[in-house]
Amino acid sequence: MTTAELLTVPNTVDEARTGFRSWLDDNRESLAEFRETGGELTEVFERLGRLQRMLYDAGWIRLGWLESAGGLGGRPILRAIISEELAAAGYPPPFSFATQEVLGPAVAEFASTELAATVLPRLLRGEETWCQGFSEPGAGSDLASLRLKAVRAEGGWRVSGEKIWTSWAQLADRCLLLARTGSLDSGHRGISAFLLDMDTPGITVSQLRSMNGDDEFCSLFFDNVFIPDERVLGKVDCGWAVAMHVLAGERGAAAWQRQIWLRSRLDALATDPSANVDDAVLGESLELLAALRLLSRRTVRRLSAGEPVGSTTSLDKLAMSTAEKYLFDIALAGKTEDIVFGGPAGESPDIEVDGAIWRNDYLYSRASSIYGGAAEIQRNIIAERLLGLPR
């Protein structure tokens, strides 16, 4: 009998939480290696892939997914509980966690039954990684102005153009790609979504090193790349609905995971004897994270219930970037010597490593008000669509 067969799908959130905590405790020794966070990029991906497969074999990462997608059924909110408890126990999320929750639901909703049944189980098992081909050099937060062109060809489409800021594209097996199938002035009505294999001829991946030293981002260049008709997600020229589904996941489940991790960093800062941070400032950071948690929980619950979330996810995104930047601003102010200078001269390697981690987190937080939709765009959406203010 496999480990997955031992798992009964929980009926409630409390059952999932209690059962997963017990499993983590029973498998503490086997999971110990996954507490490591460093290493060369391919090593990190390989390690997190093993964690993904372990969680898949045990059944936990399959909760909330339909059996046709390789899941075990149950409410989608159970997936949020698993990611929360994993982070609370001190383990990093498997890389595919974010991809699953951001891109997986859109593929499950809009792909053909045959395509979804083929690719989603591989994603859940950690056998594949996916990337998101949305942003372009001239179309970041304004997706309606994207220019990557898809032209009709026999049996499919030919795609030419460029994408940028595509995370981990150099390691991805597939890309959820937005392309313009209408005229250049067709706005969001002329966009289609595709699930593209990254080994298709004509794709060039160029890595972009970020200021924290990571090789996370890439530019993608498409030279007459062929995509078959069966890889269109939803209907032609109706890719905007797919994009909004993706963004709902990004600002729902992904924001939920992010706030859990941010709380762990706040706890580390609050208990660090070397940090010179006032209690009132720590309290304000806690308030911002508490507000983010409540907003994110509301979105996760609505998504789990199949209810529309609409423009309210802009509140989640704005709250997330505000809380993240504030937390690492106060960390920089309280741990300047460690973060900026790598610790006082002659201090232990542990202090230098800790300082490097905080420095990395601080630098990455600078992008939080840009990626996934710039803060200025989110404020406009909130003003116009939620508050009813004029454009």
QUIDA-V376041 format. One record per residue. N is the residue number from 1. OMEGA is omega in whole degrees, 0 to 359 (999 if undefined). Layout:
N;OMEGA + N;OMEGA
This chain:
1;180 + 2;179 + 3;182 + 4;181 + 5;179 + 6;187 + 7;172 + 8;182 + 9;181 + 10;177 + 11;184 + 12;176 + 13;181 + 14;178 + 15;179 + 16;181 + 17;181 + 18;182 + 19;182 + 20;176 + 21;179 + 22;179 + 23;178 + 24;180 + 25;181 + 26;185 + 27;185 + 28;182 + 29;180 + 30;183 + 31;188 + 32;184 + 33;185 + 34;175 + 35;177 + 36;181 + 37;185 + 38;177 + 39;178 + 40;190 + 41;181 + 42;177 + 43;179 + 44;180 + 45;180 + 46;179 + 47;180 + 48;175 + 49;177 + 50;177 + 51;179 + 52;182 + 53;177 + 54;178 + 55;178 + 56;182 + 57;178 + 58;177 + 59;188 + 60;183 + 61;179 + 62;180 + 63;176 + 64;177 + 65;178 + 66;180 + 67;180 + 68;178 + 69;182 + 70;183 + 71;179 + 72;183 + 73;183 + 74;183 + 75;180 + 76;181 + 77;179 + 78;179 + 79;179 + 80;179 + 81;180 + 82;180 + 83;179 + 84;183 + 85;177 + 86;179 + 87;181 + 88;179 + 89;175 + 90;179 + 91;175 + 92;177 + 93;172 + 94;184 + 95;186 + 96;178 + 97;182 + 98;180 + 99;179 + 100;187 + 101;181 + 102;185 + 103;183 + 104;181 + 105;179 + 106;178 + 107;178 + 108;183 + 109;191 + 110;180 + 111;173 + 112;181 + 113;182 + 114;181 + 115;181 + 116;181 + 117;180 + 118;191 + 119;186 + 120;176 + 121;179 + 122;177 + 123;181 + 124;180 + 125;182 + 126;179 + 127;179 + 128;167 + 129;182 + 130;174 + 131;188 + 132;183 + 133;181 + 134;189 + 135;176 + 136;180 + 137;179 + 138;182 + 139;179 + 140;179 + 141;181 + 142;184 + 143;182 + 144;181 + 145;182 + 146;189 + 147;177 + 148;191 + 149;172 + 150;183 + 151;179 + 152;175 + 153;180 + 154;178 + 155;181 + 156;187 + 157;173 + 158;186 + 159;177 + 160;179 + 161;187 + 162;169 + 163;181 + 164;181 + 165;179 + 166;186 + 167;173 + 168;179 + 169;182 + 170;180 + 171;187 + 172;176 + 173;180 + 174;180 + 175;171 + 176;193 + 177;171 + 178;180 + 179;180 + 180;176 + 181;175 + 182;178 + 183;183 + 184;180 + 185;183 + 186;177 + 187;184 + 188;181 + 189;182 + 190;182 + 191;175 + 192;180 + 193;182 + 194;169 + 195;190 + 196;172 + 197;185 + 198;176 + 199;178 + 200;179 + 201;177 + 202;180 + 203;175 + 204;180 + 205;179 + 206;184 + 207;179 + 208;181 + 209;180 + 210;188 + 211;175 + 212;176 + 213;180 + 214;174 + 215;185 + 216;190 + 217;180 + 218;164 + 219;177 + 220;178 + 221;183 + 222;181 + 223;177 + 224;183 + 225;182 + 226;175 + 227;182 + 228;183 + 229;183 + 230;178 + 231;173 + 232;177 + 233;185 + 234;181 + 235;175 + 236;182 + 237;180 + 238;181 + 239;180 + 240;178 + 241;177 + 242;180 + 243;180 + 244;177 + 245;178 + 246;182 + 247;177 + 248;177 + 249;181 + 250;183 + 251;177 + 252;183 + 253;181 + 254;176 + 255;177 + 256;178 + 257;183 + 258;182 + 259;176 + 260;180 + 261;179 + 262;178 + 263;178 + 264;178 + 265;176 + 266;178 + 267;179 + 268;180 + 269;183 + 270;183 + 271;181 + 272;182 + 273;180 + 274;183 + 275;179 + 276;184 + 277;182 + 278;181 + 279;180 + 280;179 + 281;176 + 282;179 + 283;179 + 284;176 + 285;178 + 286;179 + 287;180 + 288;179 + 289;177 + 290;178 + 291;178 + 292;180 + 293;181 + 294;178 + 295;182 + 296;179 + 297;178 + 298;180 + 299;180 + 300;180 + 301;179 + 302;178 + 303;180 + 304;181 + 305;181 + 306;180 + 307;178 + 308;179 + 309;175 + 310;186 + 311;181 + 312;180 + 313;174 + 314;175 + 315;179 + 316;183 + 317;180 + 318;179 + 319;181 + 320;181 + 321;179 + 322;181 + 323;182 + 324;182 + 325;180 + 326;181 + 327;184 + 328;169 + 329;181 + 330;175 + 331;178 + 332;180 + 333;184 + 334;183 + 335;186 + 336;184 + 337;180 + 338;187 + 339;185 + 340;187 + 341;178 + 342;178 + 343;179 + 344;180 + 345;177 + 346;180 + 347;185 + 348;176 + 349;180 + 350;179 + 351;179 + 352;178 + 353;179 + 354;179 + 355;179 + 356;179 + 357;179 + 358;179 + 359;178 + 360;181 + 361;179 + 362;182 + 363;180 + 364;182 + 365;180 + 366;182 + 367;187 + 368;179 + 369;179 + 370;185 + 371;179 + 372;182 + 373;184 + 374;182 + 375;180 + 376;178 + 377;180 + 378;179 + 379;177 + 380;179 + 381;179 + 382;182 + 383;187 + 384;190 + 385;180 + 386;182 + 387;178 + 388;179 + 389;179 + 390;178 + 391;999
